[in-house]
Amino acid sequence: MNILVLNGSPKQKSDTFRMTEAFLKGLNRTGEHTLHIVRVIERQIAPCTGCFQCWQRMDGHCVIEDDQNAILDLYRAADLVIWSFPLYCYGMPSHLKALLDRTIPLVKMQMRQEADGRVQHETLTDFSRQRTLVFCGCGFPDWDGNFDSLRLQCRQCFCNLQLVCVPEAPMLNVPQAAVVAEPLLERFEQAGEEYGRNLALSPETVARLETPMIPKEVYIRIVNSV
Ligand SMILES: Cc1cc2nc3c(=O)[nH]c(=O)nc-3n(C[C@H](O)[C@H](O)[C@H](O)COP(=O)(O)O)c2cc1C
């Protein structure tokens, strides 16, 4: 598979990317994959100016000459795009959102209505074969609503999506929490193998990855005592 990984954490030592690395380790055991990892914070990606010149040129590129066009080429060619990022204010970090906004050159102005009533833009190339995985870590313990806006946005934006939202993610980089973090990373590794075999994660696997490492009350107590 041709895989594009968009690492959207601004940190060198990303909590979220630990999960993604473990997943890729398992996935790599299932065959020969071509991997492009983009550390988005290091790339020059200006915000979209809304000029829509891309919809006149229709060449899959943006008129702004920065690093985004090279990413668009990788994006278009990818069989699997993995978005790996921390939850920021209930969505994706702004530098990654700038990248997402600037995937607009990959669609056309023309719209179509799906069978379920949703209205979508026609795409420049056929993305129906492309798969998307979103791995999002966050600092809150699990609670209803924390990931709602992100889930909605991802469902609208991505093809063949599977989304894994992991609460209590800062524990993945705390040595004292290794006793609960390592088993989760092991589960991500196994999930990578499962994905390589089936091109999908079972609902049970997703549920196992999203299960908090420790109970909410304990996590809050630990955080508040630091
Ligand atoms: C600006 C900012 C906004 C954040 N917003 C949220 C949030 O809305 N919900 C949440 O649970 N955690 C939030 N967090 C916590 C991060 O998601 C958390 O620390 C995560 O583990 C960082 O992952 P990373 O190391 O991969 O960057 C926020 C952190 C920052 C710096």
The ligand as an SDF file (V2000), in Angstrom:
LIG
                    3D

 31 33  0  0  0  0  0  0  0  0999 V2000
   -4.1900   24.2430   22.4890 C   0  0  0  0  0  0  0  0  0  0  0  0
   -4.6190   22.9380   23.0600 C   0  0  0  0  0  0  0  0  0  0  0  0
   -5.9490   22.5690   23.0230 C   0  0  0  0  0  0  0  0  0  0  0  0
   -6.3690   21.3570   23.5460 C   0  0  0  0  0  0  0  0  0  0  0  0
   -7.6980   21.0100   23.4950 N   0  0  0  0  0  0  0  0  0  0  0  0
   -8.1170   19.8360   24.0120 C   0  0  0  0  0  0  0  0  0  0  0  0
   -9.5030   19.4610   23.9550 C   0  0  0  0  0  0  0  0  0  0  0  0
  -10.3530   20.1400   23.4110 O   0  0  0  0  0  0  0  0  0  0  0  0
   -9.8680   18.2760   24.5160 N   0  0  0  0  0  0  0  0  0  0  0  0
   -8.9700   17.4470   25.1280 C   0  0  0  0  0  0  0  0  0  0  0  0
   -9.3570   16.4070   25.6290 O   0  0  0  0  0  0  0  0  0  0  0  0
   -7.6350   17.7650   25.1520 N   0  0  0  0  0  0  0  0  0  0  0  0
   -7.1840   18.9240   24.6070 C   0  0  0  0  0  0  0  0  0  0  0  0
   -5.8330   19.2530   24.6210 N   0  0  0  0  0  0  0  0  0  0  0  0
   -4.8720   18.2870   25.1580 C   0  0  0  0  0  0  0  0  0  0  0  0
   -4.1350   17.4860   24.0580 C   0  0  0  0  0  0  0  0  0  0  0  0
   -5.0600   16.9090   23.1660 O   0  0  0  0  0  0  0  0  0  0  0  0
   -3.2950   16.3720   24.7040 C   0  0  0  0  0  0  0  0  0  0  0  0
   -2.3040   16.9680   25.5300 O   0  0  0  0  0  0  0  0  0  0  0  0
   -2.6550   15.4070   23.7320 C   0  0  0  0  0  0  0  0  0  0  0  0
   -2.2240   14.2650   24.4450 O   0  0  0  0  0  0  0  0  0  0  0  0
   -1.4360   15.9990   23.0180 C   0  0  0  0  0  0  0  0  0  0  0  0
   -1.0290   15.0790   22.0190 O   0  0  0  0  0  0  0  0  0  0  0  0
    0.3550   15.1830   21.2230 P   0  0  0  0  0  0  0  0  0  0  0  0
    1.4680   14.9300   22.2370 O   0  0  0  0  0  0  0  0  0  0  0  0
    0.2670   14.1090   20.1960 O   0  0  0  0  0  0  0  0  0  0  0  0
    0.4610   16.5630   20.6430 O   0  0  0  0  0  0  0  0  0  0  0  0
   -5.4200   20.4630   24.1160 C   0  0  0  0  0  0  0  0  0  0  0  0
   -4.0530   20.8590   24.1510 C   0  0  0  0  0  0  0  0  0  0  0  0
   -3.6640   22.0710   23.6430 C   0  0  0  0  0  0  0  0  0  0  0  0
   -2.1920   22.4510   23.6790 C   0  0  0  0  0  0  0  0  0  0  0  0
  1  2  1  0
  2  3  1  0
  2 30  2  0
  3  4  2  0
  4  5  1  0
  4 28  1  0
  5  6  2  0
  6  7  1  0
  6 13  1  0
  7  8  2  0
  7  9  1  0
  9 10  1  0
 10 11  2  0
 10 12  1  0
 12 13  2  0
 13 14  1  0
 14 15  1  0
 14 28  1  0
 15 16  1  0
 16 17  1  0
 16 18  1  0
 18 19  1  0
 18 20  1  0
 20 21  1  0
 20 22  1  0
 22 23  1  0
 23 24  1  0
 24 25  2  0
 24 26  1  0
 24 27  1  0
 28 29  2  0
 29 30  1  0
 30 31  1  0
M  END
$$$$
